[in-house]
Amino acid sequence: MKHLSAFLGVFLLVAAVQGSNPAAGMIKARSIYHPDGTRTEAVNNPDTHELTETTYDARGVVVSRHLYLLNERGQVTQGTIYDGAGNLVARAQSYFDQFGRVQESRLFNLQGECFQQSVHEYGADGKAKKPKVINYNVRTPTMKPAVVDFTGATPP
């Protein structure tokens, strides 16, 4: 019984330090394997409020990297998108309604033109409906794989 009350005391202390969510403050990572052989690795760091997603082709070469800033609820507020070589190719911005739900997400090219808009709607019960994606006829960025140099030699 002493061990159980000691365990309960430690658990309550840890829960008080971390808040109501025992997983708060933990870095979360996941890998998604796509049918075409590519994979995306995502790392969510709640301490820095950042989400990093890196996509690799079938050979393991970086195709794109997305860096997002998160709000206190863990939702993406804005971000930057890089190609495989590390060149900035696009920016992302999210807009929220009065209830803190994502209302709209936009992707912008480097000229500041919106090339994709995702509109999020919610039913009377508050559940999200399927988002509507609108692609605009402006110059969209292209993703190119990074160059991998195994020799370590720099060109002259």
Order of alpha helices (4+ residues) and beta strands (2+ residues): alpha-beta-beta-beta-beta-beta-beta-beta-beta-beta
